[in-house]
Amino acid sequence: EEGVHFRSQTDTEVLPHLIRKFYRGDPLEAVRAALQPVQGTYGIAVTFADHPGLIIAARNGSPLVVGKGGARPSSPPIRRRSRGTRAR
């Protein structure tokens, strides 16, 4: 309807387009507005070219792990520290 042409048939491609649609200079407001109509589980991290160093993360139902440096989510340090914990 809005002239957006998708390159794949996955839902993942929709979120960046929604965020771009709502972006008016405030990254947090754009992500909030884009996620308002979204249903289902997701875990996302969003960066903006005009806001270097800013990462906005959001989740609904799905776990979201954020790390710094060379650690991967499957690495032993993250597994060891995350046992029995819950993020809120």
ZIKA-V686579 format. One line per field, one symbol per residue. ss: DSSP state (H for helix, E for strand, C for the rest). phi: phi as a letter, one per 40 degrees, with the letter a starting at -180 (. if undefined). burial: I if it has 16 or more other C-alpha atoms within 10 Angstrom, else O. A space follows every 50 residues. Layout:
BEGIN
ss: ???
phi: ???
burial: ???
END
This chain:
BEGIN
ss: CCCCCCCCCCCHHHHHHHHHHHCCCCHHHHHHHHHHCCCCCEEEEEECCC CCCCEEEEEEECCCCCCCCCCCCCCHHHHHHHCCCCCC
phi: .bgcbccbbbcdccddccccdccbhbdccccdcccdccbgcaabbbbbdc bcgcbbbaaagccbbbbbgccbdccddccccccgbbcb
burial: OOOOOOOOOOOOOOIOOIIOOIIOOOIIOIIOIIIOOOOOOOOOOOOOOO OOOOOOOIOOOOOIOOOOOOOOOOOOOOOOOOOOOOOO
END
